[in-house]
Amino acid sequence: MNRSDQEAMLEIRDLRVSVEGTPIVKGLNLTVGRGEVHALMGPNGSGKSTVAKVIAGHPDYEVTGGDILFEGESIFELEPDERARKGIFMAFQYPVEVPGVTILNFLRTALNARRPDRPLSMFEFYRLLTDKMKQLDIDPSFAERYLNEGFSGGEKKRNEILQLAVLEPKLAILDETDSGLDIDAVRIVADGVNKMRSPERSFLIITHYQRILNYIVPDYVHVMVDGRIVMSGGKELALELEERGYDWVKQEVMAKAEG
């Protein structure tokens, strides 16, 4: 998967991350090409979500080595909001509730922050939002609800996909978006992602389970164990993980280390 810097949307080089002095990510390398969908899988505690949060700029993680390039430029000096304005979007595993702020107002503020030179009026934005909700089969009344307040797990994840559709980022990171969802909700989330796929938009889907990849077919699947990517392949690798679990991957890693 060698690509030129021009073709790479995201390039992670020998990334090392610690939390309170404990190493979590221990030399991770990953290149996501423009328009590609990559799935990052692995057992709990392998460091998957840490990678996502570091890309987004979460302050609780200490980067001790390596670099992350977005469209050929390092992002480590950028604040989270600056990364978002450049086109990096993250759908959280556990979206927070924001009482008193409607989805409509939140999304309009977020979109206009990304385009300060071309802000949308309320009328223009409402027309855009209505169109996006129609594409995603979301009831228009959803826009008047307070952000994630009283939402079910499925509604929170649907709201994340609506944000993705409105903001139209260049890189979308989905951190365990399928966690806690029933099969119908997984399909809804996957359908929204599939509608947003394009040659100019890349996805990094972080998941423990294979089931969401039944509906979002990735270009590449990577297996992360103990802070490193230890195996990569296509869709068939995710199916093998579903059948055999992660123990065989760990055994192969140990065998290579001993050999």
N, C-alpha and C positions, 0 to 999 in steps of 0.2 A: 504493500500500500504506500509506495513512495509517490509523493506528489510535490509539485512545485509550490512555493509559498503563495503564488497567485491562485492556485486551485484550492488550497486548504482554507476552510472556514475557521477551524479550530485546530491548534497544534499544542499539545502538552508535551513538554520536554523534561524528562527525568524529575518529575514533580515529587517533592518530599514535604510532608505536612505533619505537624505535631499538635497535640492538644494537651496543655498543662504538662509539657515535657515528655509526653508519651508519643512515640512515632506511630502514625496511623497510615499515611501513604508513604511508600518506601521506594520511590523511583519508578514512577508511572509514566509511560510514553503512549500517546494516542494522537492520531491525526484523523480529523473528520473533514472530508471533502465537501465542497459546495453542493448542495442538493442531496446529500447522503443521509441515510438514517442508520444510526449505530445504536445497538443495545449493549449496555454494560450490566452484566449479571454477576452474581456471586453470593456466597452465604452471608448471613447476618454478621456484621462486624468486620467485613472485609475492606471497608473504606469507600464504598460506592457513593454514599450520600455526602461524605466529606469532600470528594472530588467535585460534586455538583455545587456545594456551598462555597468552595474556594473559587470556582469559576465565577460565581455570582458576586463574590466579594464579602462573604460573611466575616465579621471582625473577630470571631472567637477562635479562628484557626490560624496557627503560626506556620507560614511557609518557610521552611528551612533550606530549600534548595530547588533548583530547576526554574522553569518559566512556563507561562501560558501565553500563547500568541493568538489573537483574534484578527483575522484578515491580515496576518503578517506583522502585527504590532503587539508588543507586550502590554498586558492589561493590569499588571500588578500595582502600578501607580495610580490607577483609576478608582474612584469611589464607586459603590454599588449603583448609584443613580447614573453615573457617567457610563458605566458598562451597559446599563439598560438603554440609555439614549443611543449608544452605538449599535444596538440591535440584539443584545443578549437578554433572553427571557427565561425565567425559571418558574415552573409549576411546582408548588410545594407539596410534600407528603401530607402535612397537617396545616392547611391554610388557616390563618387567624381570623377571628371575628372582629369587625370594626363597626360597633354600634353608632347609629346616627349618620352614617355615610352610605348613600345609596350606590348601587352598582353603576347606575348611569353617571352620577357625578364623579365617582372614583375613576371610571374608565375615561371620561372626557378629560379630567385633569391629567391622567397618566399619558394619554395620547398627545395632548397639547404640549406636555413637557418634552416629548420626543421631537416635536416639530414647532419650536417657539417662534420661528419665522413665518409659519403658516398655520396659526391656530384656527380651529374650527369653531364656528358659532354654535350655540345650543341647537338651533334648527338643523344645521349641517351635520352635527354629530348625531343627533337623534335619528336622522335619516340613515346614516351609516350604521348605527347600532341596530336599528330595526332590520336592516338588510342582513347583517351578520347573524342575528338571532333567527331570522327566517331560514338562512342556510343551515343552521345547526338544529333546527326544529325546537327552538326554545320559545316558550310563551312570552309575549312582549311584557306582561306584568312582572316578569322576573327582574327587569331593569329597575323597578321601583323599590325592590326589597333592600334592606340594609346588608352591607357586605358580609356574607357568610353567617349572619346572625340567625340562629335557629335552623340552619341548613342541615340536611342529612349529608352523609358522606358523599353520596352520589351527586347532590346538588352543589356541594363545594367543588368537586372535581369538574362538573359541568361549567361552573363559573370560571375555573382556571382555563378551560378550553375557550370560553367566550373571550377572556382576556387575550389569549393567544391570537384569536381571529381578529380582534379589533386592533391590537398593537402591531400585528404582522412583523414579528422580529426576524432577523436573519438566522439566529441560532436559538432553538427552543430546547430547554433541558427539562425533562419530565422526571422528577424524583419520586419514584415509587407511586406514581399516579394511580395505579391499579390497587393499591393497598386498601384492604377493607371493603372493596366493592363487590357487589354480586355480579353475576355474569351479564345481566342486562345493562348495568351501569358501565361495565368494562367495554361493552360494545358501543355505547354512546360516546365514551371518551375516545375510543379508537376511531370511530367514524369521523369525529371532529378533527382528529389529527390527520387522518387520511385526506380530508378535504383541504387541509392546509399544506400538504406536500407540494413542493415545487422545485424546479431546478436551481432556484436562488435561495432556498431555505433549507437549513440542515437541522437534524434532530439528534439529540442524545437522550435515549430512553433508559433510565436506570430502574431495574426491576429485579426482584428476587425470584419471581415465577415466570414461566414461559407463556402463560395463558394469554396475556395481552398481545403477545407476538403472533398469536393465531389470527389476529385482526390487523395488526400493523406489521407488515413484513419488512424486516430490517435488511439493509444491504450487508451489514457486518454485525457479528455477535462477538463480544469480548467477555472473558471470564476473569474476574478479579478475585484473588485469594491473598490474604495477609498483606494488603497494601500494594499489590502489583498485578498487572495484567499477565496472566500465565498461559492463556490460550485464546486464539481468535479463529473465527470461521464464519460460515454463512448461517442461514436459517436452520440448517440441519443440526448445528451445534446446540442450539436452544432446545430442539426436540430431544437430543441425546441427554441433555441435562435433566429434562423433565422425566425421562425414563430411568436414568441411573443416579440422579442426585449429584451432589458435589464431592462426595468422598473419593470417587475414582479420579477426579481432577487433582485432589490433594495428594493422592497416592502417586500419580504420575509426576507431580512436581517434586515430591520427595525422592522418587527413583532417579530423576534427572540430576538432582543435587548430589545424590550419593554416587552416581555414575560419573 
